[in-house]
Amino acid sequence: MNTPQARQRALLILQVQAGQLTATAAARQLGLSRKSYYQWENRALAALMTSLETQSPGRPPKAADPEKEQLRQQVTRLQAQVTELEQVLELRQIRQQLRTSDAKKKDSRSCIPSSSKPASPKPPLASAGDASASARA
């Protein structure tokens, strides 16, 4: 607020602070009581001190655009979902590889070549002479 009335108040407060004018004379020029003048002076000096406090360097942060902030949050959520789904897919692929590997091992155990199988005892073939021997008995 930089109105002519505000400038006049500031100028009179600075003149009183510099000793060029009394508080009573400044109050009279502003049309205030001396008590009201001192209230204005205290507020003005407090505002001056606040404005001179150390501030962080650089530009003040801009007010966040609500739509941009909402989109940023959505992107973050979607990135987390993509990461989770990639991990699930990787686990499924590993599980499928393990199942395929186990199935191959089972097949290789059940399909042992005949040359490596132990020979099962076969009953002897009956010959013509054996048939007559068993008939005699």
C-alpha angles and dihedrals in degrees: 000000000000104000124153089249091054090048091051091051092049092048093050092047090051091048090052091048090049091051093244093116136025122241089241092055092046091049090050091051090050093046092241137123116256089250092055090047091056090050089054091046093051092049092048094049092046090051090048091052092047092051091050096052117117111274130192113269121255132029120330112255115269120243108266117251104237093216093051091047091051090050091049090053091048091051090050091051092047092049089053090050092049091051091049093048091048089054092049090050092049091050091050091051091050091048091050091049090051092049091049091048092049091048091052091050091051091048092049091052095050095043099060110160115253093241090064095043116099111254112254115223111257121205112250116259114251113240128205091257092051091054091057091047092054091046090056093053 
